[in-house]
Amino acid sequence: MSEIQYKELALLAADAAKDKKAFDIKILNVEGLTIIADYFVICSGNTDKQVQAIANAIEEKLKKKEIFPEQIAGKNNGRWIVMDYADVIIHVFHKRERQYYELDRLWADASKILNSEENS
């Protein structure tokens, strides 16, 4: 997959998250800052069920494009779900976990492709 395709994957994931009323959706370009991925998608939900619904919507939308995760962790508890799509890592947080782990601050040097802090 090319760099542009990874960016498109990240944008598709963000769009799916928005459809499930995720908030504070960010896409960070972390290329050159870490070897684990080129993009992080970070978003939040208010409840465990919403976090799970967001992750499910992302997985379904990408599956329709025949894009499948290498691994998904945390889906059962709905607090912090990590979806590994190779060069795109998607973090779906419960709002409390996001505040606690401050992933946004940790990657503050990354350029922002999308920064939607509005609560939908």
C-alpha positions as CSV (number, residue, x, y, z in Angstrom):
1,M,0.0,0.0,0.0
2,S,1.3,3.5,-0.9
3,E,1.6,6.5,1.4
4,I,-1.5,8.0,-0.2
5,Q,-3.5,4.8,0.3
6,Y,-2.5,4.8,4.0
7,K,-3.7,8.3,4.4
8,E,-7.0,7.4,2.6
9,L,-7.3,4.4,5.0
10,A,-6.9,6.8,8.0
11,L,-9.5,9.1,6.5
12,L,-12.0,6.3,6.0
13,A,-11.5,5.1,9.6
14,A,-12.1,8.7,10.9
15,D,-15.2,9.0,8.7
16,A,-16.6,5.7,10.1
17,A,-15.8,6.9,13.7
18,K,-17.7,10.1,13.0
19,D,-20.7,8.1,11.8
20,K,-20.9,6.6,15.2
21,K,-20.7,9.9,17.0
22,A,-17.0,9.6,18.0
23,F,-15.5,12.9,19.2
24,D,-12.1,14.6,19.3
25,I,-11.1,12.7,16.2
26,K,-7.5,13.2,15.1
27,I,-5.3,11.8,12.4
28,L,-1.6,12.2,13.2
29,N,1.2,11.7,10.7
30,V,3.8,10.0,12.9
31,E,6.1,9.0,10.0
32,G,9.7,9.6,11.1
33,L,8.7,9.8,14.8
34,T,8.1,6.0,15.2
35,I,8.8,2.9,13.3
36,I,5.5,1.2,14.2
37,A,3.2,3.2,11.9
38,D,2.9,6.2,9.5
39,Y,-0.5,7.4,10.8
40,F,-2.4,7.2,14.1
41,V,-6.1,7.7,14.1
42,I,-7.3,8.7,17.6
43,C,-10.9,9.1,18.7
44,S,-13.1,8.9,21.7
45,G,-16.5,7.6,22.8
46,N,-18.5,8.3,26.0
47,T,-19.3,4.7,27.0
48,D,-17.8,1.2,26.6
49,K,-20.6,0.3,24.2
50,Q,-20.0,3.4,22.1
51,V,-16.3,2.7,21.9
52,Q,-17.1,-0.9,20.8
53,A,-19.6,0.4,18.2
54,I,-17.0,2.9,16.8
55,A,-14.4,0.1,16.4
56,N,-17.0,-2.2,14.8
57,A,-18.0,0.5,12.4
58,I,-14.4,1.2,11.4
59,E,-13.7,-2.5,10.9
60,E,-16.8,-2.9,8.8
61,K,-16.2,0.1,6.6
62,L,-12.6,-1.0,5.9
63,K,-13.7,-4.6,5.3
64,K,-16.0,-3.4,2.6
65,K,-12.8,-2.0,0.9
66,E,-11.1,-5.4,1.5
67,I,-8.8,-3.9,4.1
68,F,-8.4,-6.2,7.1
69,P,-6.6,-5.6,10.4
70,E,-3.5,-7.4,11.4
71,Q,-4.7,-7.4,14.9
72,I,-7.3,-5.8,17.2
73,A,-6.8,-5.5,21.0
74,G,-9.1,-4.4,23.8
75,K,-12.4,-4.9,21.9
76,N,-14.0,-6.9,24.7
77,N,-13.7,-4.3,27.4
78,G,-14.3,-1.2,25.4
79,R,-12.0,1.1,27.2
80,W,-9.1,1.4,24.7
81,I,-9.3,-0.5,21.5
82,V,-6.2,-0.6,19.3
83,M,-6.7,-1.6,15.7
84,D,-3.5,-2.4,13.8
85,Y,-3.7,-1.9,10.0
86,A,0.1,-2.1,9.5
87,D,1.1,1.5,8.8
88,V,-2.1,2.9,10.3
89,I,-2.9,2.3,14.0
90,I,-6.3,3.3,15.2
91,H,-6.9,4.1,18.8
92,V,-10.6,4.2,20.0
93,F,-10.7,5.4,23.6
94,H,-13.2,5.7,26.3
95,K,-13.0,9.4,27.2
96,R,-11.5,8.7,30.7
97,E,-8.8,6.4,29.3
98,R,-7.9,9.0,26.7
99,Q,-7.5,11.7,29.4
100,Y,-5.4,9.3,31.5
101,Y,-3.0,8.1,28.8
102,E,-2.7,11.5,27.0
103,L,-1.6,9.9,23.7
104,D,-2.3,13.2,22.0
105,R,0.3,14.9,24.2
106,L,2.8,12.1,23.7
107,W,2.6,12.6,19.9
108,A,2.3,16.4,20.0
109,D,5.2,16.7,17.5
110,A,3.3,14.8,14.8
111,S,1.7,16.8,12.0
112,K,-2.1,16.7,12.1
113,I,-4.0,15.6,9.1
114,L,-7.4,15.9,10.9
115,N,-8.1,17.6,14.2
116,S,-11.8,17.5,15.0
117,E,-12.2,18.5,18.6
118,E,-15.9,19.2,18.4
119,N,-18.3,17.0,20.3
120,S,-20.8,15.5,17.9
